[in-house]
């Protein structure tokens, strides 16, 4: 299995841009490219998926065991021509001081040759000690290649290449010239998602063309083909666990549009495996809810779509009435914001669904960011699974908003041990059959939330819920 790990010395080096370009360039050659992204992330995987034509899966030490990470790579890559894993932040960055959750640790676990993307602005000979330091810091990993990014011109490229080739044994795979046209627009949560950028397809094609011209793809592929074969493992750990095979599928509405696009592909696969038929809903254009048994509103950017969301009062009213009538509903972050009374952003306030009696305000700095740990309270509405799961669970939050003026009529399903959630101490607001939170859950072997949510919907169908 050809495999490569794309990392960098630090964040904002251009590794995502070049990873997208590599996926596009290799796909244009007719190769089947399977992308992965380290850590909890929605936006980069959306771009990588569009560039490669395959879903991009996350590899996350916080919610997955080492065996599950390896299983996921094997399971999703065994038919592909090349696997591309994109890091987050720098090669040695992570939460743990010992580096056990770092990008280097993931590269070591997956036995992937590493290609470093280096922002070379203001650097010539100095690139050599940088690369030597990265090699010697952890000799157990293989830094096999480097792509010199944001190069100032032919002369600059020649000096950089000469220094790397003279002082190190790392292959220079390409020199990508500084070009402002390559940048993807950024805002408060990072890159603009591809589902919001009108020219995403054209931009991906441009990145693919530039990479094809300025990176030696033959040498890149040769390097990837040197990856050590992964040991055969039991792939059953990667499969969603269904206790029974449902005779009839439940219809689960899922809000998927420019405002709400933060969904892990394997979470959606787990929901389908648990017996859900996913019914798409566009919160910007649909005036009514379709016939559904449950509703899932994921994260996204409702704040950048205030006007069309507020103008669609018909759908808002249908959603509010359905939740009041007991429709099992799960909302994460952006979904929570949408269900509140109002959202205020950049001086503008717009009315939202109003089922959550609180008001959302966006701030200049993050109000909750990073890995969270929580336990479930007695108010968690979803049924437990027969298989045990850790009492302390892990998830992720990244939000610039706060939910203020929250009335006391609801209850909280999560007690926060690490992270912010809604109150700092609690998250997971429960009202009737609604569970809404700032945290983003991930369906993995340890945390099978998808099966629990589908079971909850079935309980409602059977009249076991109010």
Secondary structure as GFF3:
##gff-version 3
##sequence-region A 1 466
A	DSSP	beta_strand	2	8	.	.	.	ID=ss1
A	DSSP	alpha_helix	15	28	.	.	.	ID=ss2
A	DSSP	beta_strand	33	38	.	.	.	ID=ss3
A	DSSP	alpha_helix	43	52	.	.	.	ID=ss4
A	DSSP	beta_strand	57	59	.	.	.	ID=ss5
A	DSSP	alpha_helix	66	77	.	.	.	ID=ss6
A	DSSP	beta_strand	82	86	.	.	.	ID=ss7
A	DSSP	alpha_helix	103	109	.	.	.	ID=ss8
A	DSSP	beta_strand	113	119	.	.	.	ID=ss9
A	DSSP	alpha_helix	127	137	.	.	.	ID=ss10
A	DSSP	beta_strand	143	151	.	.	.	ID=ss11
A	DSSP	alpha_helix	154	167	.	.	.	ID=ss12
A	DSSP	beta_strand	171	177	.	.	.	ID=ss13
A	DSSP	three_ten_helix	180	182	.	.	.	ID=ss14
A	DSSP	beta_strand	186	187	.	.	.	ID=ss15
A	DSSP	beta_strand	190	191	.	.	.	ID=ss16
A	DSSP	alpha_helix	200	214	.	.	.	ID=ss17
A	DSSP	alpha_helix	217	224	.	.	.	ID=ss18
A	DSSP	three_ten_helix	235	238	.	.	.	ID=ss19
A	DSSP	beta_strand	250	255	.	.	.	ID=ss20
A	DSSP	beta_strand	260	262	.	.	.	ID=ss21
A	DSSP	alpha_helix	265	273	.	.	.	ID=ss22
A	DSSP	beta_strand	276	281	.	.	.	ID=ss23
A	DSSP	beta_strand	294	297	.	.	.	ID=ss24
A	DSSP	beta_strand	299	300	.	.	.	ID=ss25
A	DSSP	three_ten_helix	302	305	.	.	.	ID=ss26
A	DSSP	alpha_helix	306	311	.	.	.	ID=ss27
A	DSSP	alpha_helix	313	324	.	.	.	ID=ss28
A	DSSP	beta_strand	328	332	.	.	.	ID=ss29
A	DSSP	alpha_helix	334	339	.	.	.	ID=ss30
A	DSSP	beta_strand	340	345	.	.	.	ID=ss31
A	DSSP	beta_strand	348	351	.	.	.	ID=ss32
A	DSSP	beta_strand	356	362	.	.	.	ID=ss33
A	DSSP	beta_strand	368	376	.	.	.	ID=ss34
A	DSSP	beta_strand	393	399	.	.	.	ID=ss35
A	DSSP	beta_strand	401	404	.	.	.	ID=ss36
A	DSSP	beta_strand	411	418	.	.	.	ID=ss37
A	DSSP	beta_strand	426	431	.	.	.	ID=ss38
A	DSSP	beta_strand	434	437	.	.	.	ID=ss39
A	DSSP	alpha_helix	449	461	.	.	.	ID=ss40
###
